[in-house]
Amino acid sequence: MVQDTRDVVKLMRQIPNEEEFVAFLVKAKQFTYASGGSASDTSVDPLLPGSHQLEFNDPPFFYRDIYFGESFFAGQEVVYLEVAPFWSMCYAGGMIGEGEDIEGVPGFLRAALKRVELSAPYRGPGSFEAQDLKYSNVCLGGVGRFRGREEICRQENLVYELEYIGGYLIGS
């Protein structure tokens, strides 16, 4: 049990078994935004006014995703080991265009994000296609420190883009 701030700092210095953590992260991502976003069962009353908040708990890990916006959005995911934050990812992006250009894109994005891979558990797979939409994701680095960019094109026209960056949080 965590007794005080020193215990949290000690936990922040611990990096859990990476294989177990990555399996948890993939599961958390599949059960939160990819399952329906703020309409999913993992949506909770947000801590920050005007935000959307999704949470997933599978001890000893706890995942929280807080984001603002709809068509264009920015947010942060944090994974806790017990009560100590030890991993985070920040992201920002959204739709380019309106109307028919972006029709069906949010549902397609969720379908791509459900295919998150253990080898790169940040967003979706390297590529995914359905109907006239194509998702691509390029990331650099490993789970400890990474960055990437995802895009969705409709018939070669860019209709969505997002950039992300993150890694392990190291306590002092």
N, CA, C and O of each residue as an XYZ file, in Angstrom:
688
protein
N       0.844     -1.185      0.000
C       0.000      0.000      0.000
C       0.885      1.242      0.000
O       1.902      1.277      0.693
N       0.511      2.250     -0.762
C       1.267      3.487     -0.845
C       0.979      4.330      0.394
O      -0.177      4.616      0.705
N       2.031      4.721      1.091
C       1.883      5.472      2.325
C       2.003      6.981      2.131
O       1.237      7.744      2.721
N       2.946      7.413      1.318
C       3.142      8.855      1.125
C       3.817      9.112     -0.211
O       3.986      8.199     -1.019
N       4.202     10.363     -0.438
C       4.804     10.773     -1.705
C       6.068      9.977     -2.008
O       6.332      9.674     -3.172
N       6.853      9.630     -0.995
C       8.077      8.854     -1.242
C       7.755      7.501     -1.862
O       8.507      7.007     -2.701
N       6.632      6.895     -1.451
C       6.238      5.609     -2.016
C       5.854      5.756     -3.484
O       6.162      4.879     -4.291
N       5.189      6.851     -3.841
C       4.821      7.096     -5.239
C       6.076      7.270     -6.075
O       6.176      6.701     -7.162
N       7.034      8.048     -5.587
C       8.293      8.260     -6.308
C       9.015      6.932     -6.489
O       9.552      6.670     -7.565
N       9.040      6.095     -5.469
C       9.673      4.785     -5.567
C       8.979      3.943     -6.646
O       9.652      3.285     -7.439
N       7.647      3.958     -6.681
C       6.909      3.223     -7.708
C       7.202      3.778     -9.099
O       7.299      3.013    -10.059
N       7.346      5.107     -9.220
C       7.627      5.718    -10.526
C       8.971      5.253    -11.068
O       9.170      5.239    -12.283
N       9.885      4.877    -10.206
C      11.197      4.406    -10.650
C      11.130      2.968    -11.158
O      12.054      2.502    -11.826
N      10.060      2.276    -10.851
C       9.912      0.888    -11.281
C       9.300      0.843    -12.673
O       8.286      1.487    -12.942
N       9.917      0.089    -13.534
C       9.334     -0.173    -14.850
C       8.842     -1.614    -14.772
O       9.637     -2.515    -14.503
N       7.563     -1.851    -14.998
C       7.041     -3.208    -14.881
C       7.543     -4.100    -16.010
O       8.208     -3.632    -16.935
N       7.229     -5.352    -15.930
C       7.533     -6.286    -16.994
C       6.942     -5.723    -18.286
O       5.729     -5.539    -18.390
N       7.792     -5.452    -19.260
C       7.336     -4.765    -20.476
C       6.310     -5.580    -21.254
O       5.372     -5.011    -21.812
N       6.467     -6.880    -21.302
C       5.514     -7.725    -22.022
C       4.121     -7.632    -21.393
O       3.125     -7.525    -22.108
N       4.049     -7.671    -20.064
C       2.763     -7.555    -19.370
C       2.159     -6.160    -19.572
O       0.958     -6.018    -19.798
N       3.009     -5.143    -19.486
C       2.534     -3.774    -19.682
C       1.974     -3.578    -21.089
O       0.884     -3.027    -21.243
N       2.696     -4.018    -22.111
C       2.253     -3.834    -23.497
C       0.942     -4.587    -23.741
O       0.056     -4.067    -24.419
N       0.807     -5.793    -23.203
C      -0.450     -6.542    -23.351
C      -1.601     -5.768    -22.714
O      -2.694     -5.702    -23.276
N      -1.353     -5.173    -21.523
C      -2.372     -4.356    -20.872
C      -2.715     -3.145    -21.738
O      -3.893     -2.844    -21.935
N      -1.708     -2.452    -22.256
C      -1.926     -1.239    -23.044
C      -2.771     -1.529    -24.285
O      -3.686     -0.770    -24.603
N      -2.474     -2.603    -24.973
C      -3.254     -2.978    -26.153
C      -4.707     -3.236    -25.753
O      -5.628     -2.766    -26.421
N      -4.911     -3.973    -24.677
C      -6.265     -4.269    -24.203
C      -7.005     -2.983    -23.826
O      -8.170     -2.807    -24.182
N      -6.334     -2.094    -23.112
C      -6.944     -0.821    -22.697
C      -7.369      0.000    -23.905
O      -8.461      0.568    -23.915
N      -6.522      0.069    -24.915
C      -6.847      0.848    -26.106
C      -8.016      0.233    -26.873
O      -8.852      0.960    -27.410
N      -8.083     -1.091    -26.931
C      -9.177     -1.753    -27.641
C     -10.512     -1.578    -26.923
O     -11.563     -1.587    -27.564
N     -10.482     -1.418    -25.601
C     -11.721     -1.329    -24.827
C     -12.162      0.109    -24.542
O     -13.221      0.311    -23.947
N     -11.379      1.111    -24.950
C     -11.764      2.498    -24.660
C     -12.187      3.197    -25.950
O     -13.261      2.896    -26.470
N     -11.396      4.109    -26.479
C     -11.817      4.896    -27.644
C     -12.205      4.019    -28.832
O     -13.210      4.279    -29.493
N     -11.418      2.988    -29.104
C     -11.693      2.131    -30.256
C     -13.047      1.434    -30.139
O     -13.618      1.016    -31.146
N     -13.562      1.308    -28.917
C     -14.857      0.656    -28.707
C     -16.039      1.620    -28.756
O     -17.185      1.206    -28.583
N     -15.771      2.881    -28.986
C     -16.898      3.811    -29.099
C     -16.634      5.173    -28.498
O     -17.551      5.990    -28.421
N     -15.424      5.443    -28.074
C     -15.086      6.773    -27.565
C     -15.880      7.154    -26.342
O     -16.071      6.339    -25.440
N     -16.341      8.385    -26.303
C     -17.043      8.890    -25.123
C     -18.406      8.232    -24.943
O     -19.067      8.460    -23.930
N     -18.840      7.418    -25.907
C     -20.095      6.681    -25.766
C     -19.855      5.269    -25.226
O     -20.806      4.506    -25.050
N     -18.591      4.914    -24.961
C     -18.284      3.557    -24.517
C     -18.542      3.379    -23.024
O     -18.740      4.349    -22.293
N     -18.534      2.125    -22.590
C     -18.721      1.803    -21.174
C     -17.557      2.283    -20.316
O     -17.677      2.328    -19.091
N     -16.446      2.639    -20.926
C     -15.279      3.079    -20.171
C     -15.249      4.588    -19.979
O     -14.310      5.110    -19.379
N     -16.255      5.299    -20.475
C     -16.339      6.743    -20.298
C     -16.776      7.056    -18.870
O     -17.705      6.444    -18.343
N     -16.092      8.019    -18.253
C     -16.412      8.428    -16.883
C     -16.606      9.940    -16.854
O     -16.265     10.632    -17.813
N     -17.156     10.451    -15.750
C     -17.266     11.894    -15.596
C     -15.863     12.479    -15.639
O     -14.994     12.048    -14.882
N     -15.627     13.456    -16.515
C     -14.270     13.976    -16.684
C     -13.792     14.797    -15.494
O     -14.563     15.505    -14.847
N     -12.490     14.678    -15.227
C     -11.849     15.481    -14.189
C     -11.736     16.940    -14.617
O     -11.806     17.840    -13.780
N     -11.561     17.178    -15.917
C     -11.343     18.526    -16.445
C     -12.577     18.989    -17.223
O     -13.052     18.265    -18.098
N     -13.103     20.177    -16.924
C     -14.285     20.682    -17.627
C     -14.058     20.727    -19.137
O     -13.003     21.160    -19.601
N     -15.048     20.280    -19.894
C     -14.978     20.315    -21.350
C     -14.225     19.163    -21.977
O     -14.068     19.123    -23.197
N     -13.756     18.226    -21.171
C     -12.980     17.105    -21.711
C     -13.831     15.840    -21.796
O     -14.948     15.779    -21.284
N     -13.267     14.844    -22.454
C     -13.807     13.482    -22.472
C     -12.789     12.646    -21.709
O     -11.585     12.876    -21.823
N     -13.263     11.679    -20.933
C     -12.342     10.866    -20.135
C     -12.738      9.403    -20.227
O     -13.885      9.034    -19.974
N     -11.776      8.584    -20.592
C     -11.962      7.143    -20.704
C     -10.986      6.463    -19.752
O      -9.841      6.893    -19.615
N     -11.442      5.402    -19.096
C     -10.580      4.699    -18.144
C     -10.736      3.189    -18.290
O     -11.796      2.679    -18.654
N      -9.647      2.501    -17.993
C      -9.632      1.044    -18.022
C      -8.724      0.568    -16.897
O      -7.595      1.040    -16.758
N      -9.218     -0.367    -16.096
C      -8.472     -0.841    -14.933
C      -8.300     -2.355    -14.998
O      -9.271     -3.092    -15.169
N      -7.071     -2.803    -14.863
C      -6.747     -4.225    -14.768
C      -5.501     -4.316    -13.902
O      -4.384     -4.366    -14.417
N      -5.691     -4.338    -12.568
C      -4.565     -4.259    -11.633
C      -3.432     -5.226    -11.993
O      -3.670     -6.371    -12.377
N      -2.193     -4.737    -11.858
C      -1.797     -3.521    -11.148
C      -1.791     -2.263    -12.021
O      -1.311     -1.216    -11.587
N      -2.326     -2.356    -13.263
C      -2.296     -1.224    -14.178
C      -3.638     -0.498    -14.228
O      -4.698     -1.098    -14.048
N      -3.562      0.804    -14.477
C      -4.740      1.644    -14.651
C      -4.446      2.607    -15.800
O      -3.389      3.238    -15.821
N      -5.378      2.725    -16.766
C      -5.206      3.557    -17.961
C      -6.235      4.671    -17.937
O      -7.410      4.438    -17.652
N      -5.790      5.881    -18.237
C      -6.699      7.032    -18.323
C      -6.351      7.810    -19.591
O      -5.187      8.114    -19.853
N      -7.387      8.124    -20.372
C      -7.251      8.915    -21.595
C      -8.160     10.129    -21.436
O      -9.377      9.987    -21.317
N      -7.573     11.316    -21.433
C      -8.342     12.559    -21.345
C      -8.065     13.355    -22.616
O      -6.913     13.619    -22.960
N      -9.151     13.736    -23.313
C      -8.958     14.511    -24.534
C     -10.031     15.586    -24.656
O     -11.105     15.497    -24.060
N      -9.706     16.596    -25.442
C     -10.592     17.727    -25.711
C     -10.854     17.781    -27.210
O      -9.969     17.490    -28.014
N     -12.078     18.156    -27.580
C     -12.399     18.368    -28.983
C     -13.101     17.182    -29.604
O     -13.292     16.142    -28.974
N     -13.479     17.365    -30.853
C     -14.173     16.323    -31.614
C     -13.501     16.154    -32.980
O     -12.716     15.225    -33.171
N     -13.803     17.041    -33.923
C     -13.206     16.919    -35.249
C     -11.698     17.161    -35.211
O     -10.935     16.480    -35.896
N     -11.281     18.128    -34.414
C      -9.868     18.297    -34.090
C      -9.776     18.112    -32.591
O     -10.572     18.684    -31.847
N      -8.814     17.320    -32.134
C      -8.737     16.990    -30.721
C      -7.290     16.866    -30.277
O      -6.388     16.654    -31.086
N      -7.091     17.004    -28.974
C      -5.778     16.832    -28.358
C      -5.994     16.138    -27.031
O      -6.984     16.381    -26.342
N      -5.058     15.272    -26.680
C      -5.242     14.547    -25.436
C      -3.974     13.918    -24.917
O      -2.892     14.045    -25.489
N      -4.160     13.231    -23.801
C      -3.050     12.543    -23.155
C      -3.549     11.244    -22.543
O      -4.583     11.212    -21.876
N      -2.804     10.183    -22.779
C      -3.038      8.905    -22.136
C      -1.967      8.725    -21.069
O      -0.802      9.059    -21.287
N      -2.363      8.196    -19.915
C      -1.414      7.906    -18.842
C      -1.715      6.508    -18.330
O      -2.874      6.146    -18.133
N      -0.664      5.724    -18.116
C      -0.806      4.413    -17.486
C      -0.114      4.485    -16.141
O       1.012      4.965    -16.011
N      -0.839      3.985    -15.136
C      -0.345      3.959    -13.763
C       0.000      2.527    -13.379
O      -0.684      1.585    -13.780
N       1.062      2.370    -12.603
C       1.377      1.115    -11.924
C       0.953      1.345    -10.490
O       1.580      2.122     -9.769
N      -0.105      0.677    -10.072
C      -0.769      0.958     -8.800
C      -1.221      2.416     -8.837
O      -2.143      2.734     -9.587
N      -0.613      3.316     -8.060
C      -1.028      4.724     -8.074
C      -0.003      5.651     -8.718
O      -0.201      6.865     -8.756
N       1.085      5.089     -9.221
C       2.161      5.915     -9.774
C       2.103      5.956    -11.295
O       2.093      4.906    -11.937
N       2.064      7.154    -11.884
C       2.118      7.252    -13.348
C       3.504      6.842    -13.833
O       4.510      7.308    -13.299
N       3.562      5.965    -14.850
C       4.889      5.554    -15.332
C       5.018      5.597    -16.851
O       6.128      5.459    -17.366
N       3.918      5.784    -17.589
C       3.978      5.846    -19.047
C       2.924      6.838    -19.524
O       1.842      6.929    -18.944
N       3.243      7.583    -20.583
C       2.280      8.547    -21.104
C       2.472      8.729    -22.607
O       3.558      8.521    -23.149
N       1.386      9.122    -23.256
C       1.425      9.481    -24.662
C       0.540     10.707    -24.864
O      -0.603     10.732    -24.408
N       1.061     11.716    -25.543
C       0.288     12.905    -25.904
C       0.012     12.847    -27.407
O       0.829     12.347    -28.180
N      -1.142     13.363    -27.807
C      -1.515     13.314    -29.211
C      -2.375     14.514    -29.575
O      -3.051     15.094    -28.726
N      -2.337     14.876    -30.855
C      -3.187     15.952    -31.368
C      -3.370     15.740    -32.862
O      -2.446     15.334    -33.567
N      -4.579     16.023    -33.331
C      -4.874     15.900    -34.751
C      -6.359     15.903    -34.991
O      -7.149     16.227    -34.104
N      -6.731     15.538    -36.202
C      -8.150     15.470    -36.500
C      -8.455     15.517    -37.980
O      -7.601     15.290    -38.836
N      -9.714     15.824    -38.239
C     -10.241     15.799    -39.595
C      -9.731     16.987    -40.406
O      -9.507     18.079    -39.884
N      -9.562     16.736    -41.673
C      -9.207     17.776    -42.627
C     -10.362     17.816    -43.626
O     -10.619     16.832    -44.321
N     -11.034     18.915    -43.697
C     -12.202     19.025    -44.566
C     -13.477     18.813    -43.768
O     -13.449     18.715    -42.541
N     -14.593     18.745    -44.480
C     -15.891     18.550    -43.835
C     -16.829     17.814    -44.766
O     -16.472     17.479    -45.896
N     -18.041     17.565    -44.276
C     -19.092     16.952    -45.088
C     -18.718     15.593    -45.628
O     -18.264     14.720    -44.888
N     -18.912     15.416    -46.936
C     -18.656     14.126    -47.579
C     -17.201     13.706    -47.478
O     -16.900     12.512    -47.470
N     -16.287     14.679    -47.399
C     -14.865     14.359    -47.299
C     -14.568     13.475    -46.090
O     -13.751     12.558    -46.169
N     -15.244     13.759    -44.960
C     -14.927     13.034    -43.722
C     -16.023     12.037    -43.321
O     -15.963     11.457    -42.236
N     -17.002     11.839    -44.174
C     -18.083     10.899    -43.874
C     -17.512      9.495    -43.615
O     -16.766      8.961    -44.435
N     -17.867      8.914    -42.479
C     -17.427      7.567    -42.123
C     -16.041      7.473    -41.533
O     -15.633      6.391    -41.109
N     -15.298      8.573    -41.489
C     -13.919      8.526    -41.004
C     -13.837      8.165    -39.520
O     -13.001      7.332    -39.169
N     -14.654      8.739    -38.622
C     -14.530      8.354    -37.210
C     -14.717      6.852    -36.963
O     -13.957      6.260    -36.197
N     -15.698      6.239    -37.589
C     -15.909      4.793    -37.437
C     -14.757      3.990    -38.020
O     -14.337      2.981    -37.452
N     -14.252      4.450    -39.164
C     -13.103      3.783    -39.791
C     -11.875      3.894    -38.895
O     -11.122      2.931    -38.750
N     -11.669      5.076    -38.287
C     -10.537      5.255    -37.375
C     -10.637      4.274    -36.208
O      -9.643      3.643    -35.846
N     -11.825      4.141    -35.616
C     -11.992      3.188    -34.508
C     -11.660      1.762    -34.949
O     -11.028      1.008    -34.209
N     -12.088      1.400    -36.156
C     -11.784      0.064    -36.677
C     -10.272     -0.136    -36.817
O      -9.757     -1.214    -36.518
N      -9.564      0.901    -37.270
C      -8.105      0.814    -37.382
C      -7.472      0.713    -35.999
O      -6.565     -0.091    -35.786
N      -7.949      1.528    -35.061
C      -7.352      1.532    -33.720
C      -7.603      0.225    -32.976
O      -6.802     -0.148    -32.118
N      -8.675     -0.471    -33.274
C      -8.920     -1.793    -32.663
C      -7.849     -2.795    -33.080
O      -7.670     -3.821    -32.424
N      -7.137     -2.505    -34.161
C      -6.096     -3.394    -34.667
C      -4.711     -3.026    -34.136
O      -3.701     -3.429    -34.712
N      -4.658     -2.273    -33.055
C      -3.380     -1.917    -32.436
C      -2.551     -3.185    -32.233
O      -3.080     -4.236    -31.872
N      -1.261     -3.069    -32.466
C      -0.379     -4.236    -32.435
C       0.549     -4.222    -31.227
O       0.942     -3.158    -30.749
N       0.897     -5.410    -30.736
C       1.824     -5.537    -29.610
C       3.186     -4.931    -29.939
O       3.865     -4.417    -29.050
N       3.591     -4.987    -31.206
C       4.907     -4.481    -31.603
C       4.977     -2.954    -31.615
O       6.067     -2.384    -31.571
N       3.828     -2.294    -31.675
C       3.767     -0.828    -31.681
C       2.432     -0.415    -31.053
O       1.500     -0.043    -31.767
N       2.336     -0.479    -29.716
C       1.032     -0.308    -29.049
C       0.604      1.139    -28.824
O       0.122      1.476    -27.742
N       0.768      1.983    -29.812
C       0.494      3.406    -29.628
C      -0.837      3.815    -30.239
O      -1.672      4.422    -29.568
N      -1.034      3.488    -31.491
C      -2.273      3.826    -32.200
C      -2.696      2.578    -32.978
O      -2.849      1.518    -32.371
N      -2.888      2.662    -34.282
C      -3.312      1.508    -35.061
C      -2.143      0.786    -35.716
O      -0.986      1.049    -35.391
N      -2.447     -0.135    -36.649
C      -1.393     -0.884    -37.334
C      -0.664     -0.012    -38.350
O      -1.015      1.154    -38.532
N       0.336     -0.560    -39.006
C       1.057      0.176    -40.033
C       0.163      0.613    -41.173
O       0.323      1.708    -41.711
N      -0.792     -0.253    -41.546
C      -1.758      0.121    -42.591
C      -3.035     -0.697    -42.428
O      -3.039     -1.797    -41.873
N      -4.116     -0.110    -42.936
C      -5.432     -0.741    -42.877
C      -6.289     -0.075    -43.945
O      -6.259      1.146    -44.097
N      -7.061     -0.886    -44.694
C      -7.913     -0.341    -45.754
C      -9.311     -0.933    -45.676
O      -9.481     -2.107    -45.347
N     -10.299     -0.121    -45.977
C     -11.688     -0.567    -46.104
C     -12.416      0.440    -46.992
O     -12.232      1.650    -46.858
N     -13.242     -0.075    -47.896
C     -13.947      0.736    -48.887
C     -12.964      1.682    -49.568
O     -11.981      1.228    -50.154
N     -13.210      2.978    -49.501
C     -12.322      3.933    -50.173
C     -11.394      4.654    -49.198
O     -10.836      5.697    -49.538
N     -11.219      4.108    -47.981
C     -10.371      4.736    -46.964
C      -9.118      3.899    -46.708
O      -9.159      2.669    -46.703
N      -8.019      4.594    -46.498
C      -6.747      3.924    -46.199
C      -6.101      4.604    -44.990
O      -5.880      5.815    -44.990
N      -5.804      3.812    -43.970
C      -5.141      4.274    -42.747
C      -3.665      3.903    -42.844
O      -3.325      2.800    -43.273
N      -2.791      4.824    -42.445
C      -1.361      4.511    -42.356
C      -0.807      5.113    -41.071
O      -1.232      6.181    -40.631
N       0.143      4.408    -40.487
C       0.745      4.818    -39.225
C       2.234      4.518    -39.288
O       2.638      3.384    -39.545
N       3.037      5.529    -39.056
C       4.484      5.366    -39.026
C       4.963      5.819    -37.660
O       4.677      6.938    -37.233
N       5.697      4.942    -36.970
C       6.220      5.328    -35.651
C       7.691      4.986    -35.562
O       8.179      4.062    -36.214
N       8.383      5.750    -34.742
C       9.810      5.573    -34.510
C      10.032      5.357    -33.025
O       9.353      5.967    -32.198
N      10.967      4.504    -32.685
C      11.308      4.265    -31.293
C      10.593      3.056    -30.732
O       9.935      2.303    -31.451
N      10.740      2.888    -29.420
C      10.123      1.778    -28.712
C       9.199      2.296    -27.638
O       9.047      3.507    -27.472
N       8.584      1.393    -26.910
C       7.578      1.773    -25.925
C       8.130      2.730    -24.860
O       7.370      3.488    -24.257
N       9.434      2.698    -24.631
C      10.054      3.590    -23.649
C      10.171      5.027    -24.097
O      10.151      5.937    -23.268
N      10.294      5.250    -25.400
C      10.347      6.596    -25.986
C      10.053      6.474    -27.478
O      10.769      5.784    -28.204
N       8.997      7.146    -27.928
C       8.541      6.979    -29.304
C       7.856      8.243    -29.804
O       7.536      9.152    -29.039
N       7.646      8.267    -31.107
C       6.854      9.312    -31.750
C       6.303      8.743    -33.044
O       6.860      7.806    -33.617
N       5.194      9.329    -33.497
C       4.614      8.805    -34.722
C       3.578      9.726    -35.334
O       3.244     10.783    -34.799
N       3.088      9.283    -36.469
C       2.082     10.030    -37.221
C       1.162      9.026    -37.909
O       1.611      8.050    -38.510
N      -0.142      9.295    -37.803
C      -1.110      8.477    -38.518
C      -1.902      9.373    -39.463
O      -2.112     10.557    -39.200
N      -2.336      8.773    -40.573
C      -3.114      9.500    -41.573
C      -4.217      8.605    -42.110
O      -4.102      7.379    -42.120
N      -5.283      9.245    -42.555
C      -6.328      8.543    -43.295
C      -6.530      9.307    -44.598
O      -6.690     10.527    -44.614
N      -6.518      8.547    -45.686
C      -6.758      9.128    -47.005
C      -8.011      8.505    -47.609
O      -8.298      7.324    -47.416
N      -8.736      9.318    -48.331
C      -9.878      8.841    -49.127
C      -9.495      9.089    -50.576
O      -9.373     10.235    -51.006
N      -9.305      8.013    -51.324
C      -8.907      8.109    -52.731
C      -7.736      9.077    -52.906
O      -7.802     10.008    -53.710
N      -6.682      8.850    -52.158
C      -5.429      9.623    -52.219
C      -5.517     11.027    -51.637
O      -4.514     11.741    -51.635
N      -6.683     11.454    -51.141
C      -6.814     12.774    -50.519
C      -6.750     12.628    -49.003
O      -7.497     11.845    -48.416
N      -5.864     13.377    -48.380
C      -5.718     13.342    -46.928
C      -6.972     13.921    -46.281
O      -7.354     15.055    -46.568
N      -7.625     13.128    -45.391
C      -8.845     13.590    -44.726
C      -8.702     13.618    -43.204
O      -9.577     14.130    -42.506
N      -7.596     13.068    -42.687
C      -7.364     13.010    -41.236
C      -5.874     12.852    -41.001
O      -5.194     12.142    -41.742
N      -5.361     13.518    -39.965
C      -3.967     13.344    -39.571
C      -3.839     13.551    -38.072
O      -4.594     14.321    -37.479
N      -2.871     12.854    -37.452
C      -2.633     12.964    -36.021
C      -1.164     12.662    -35.752
O      -0.580     11.778    -36.380
N      -0.571     13.399    -34.817
C       0.789     13.128    -34.375
C       0.772     12.777    -32.906
O      -0.064     13.272    -32.151
N       1.708     11.910    -32.494
C       1.760     11.472    -31.101
C       3.216     11.290    -30.666
O       4.110     11.083    -31.487
N       3.422     11.373    -29.363
C       4.756     11.223    -28.779
C       4.587     10.743    -27.343
O       3.612     11.096    -26.680
N       5.538      9.936    -26.859
C       5.413      9.478    -25.485
C       6.521      8.545    -25.060
O       7.529      8.386    -25.749
N       6.309      7.921    -23.893
C       7.275      6.974    -23.361
C       7.154      6.850    -21.859
O       6.196      7.321    -21.246
N       8.169      6.193    -21.275
C       8.182      5.999    -19.823
C       8.419      7.318    -19.107
O       9.200      8.152    -19.564
N       7.748      7.499    -17.993
C       7.959      8.652    -17.121
C       8.942      8.193    -16.035
O       8.711      7.191    -15.357
N      10.001      8.915    -15.889
C      11.021      8.531    -14.923
C      10.950      9.480    -13.731
O      11.108     10.691    -13.881
N      10.714      8.929    -12.562
C      10.624      9.738    -11.341
C      11.986     10.268    -10.935
O      13.025      9.762    -11.359
N      11.957     11.301    -10.102
C      13.231     11.875     -9.663
C      13.543     11.448     -8.254
O      14.577     11.832     -7.708
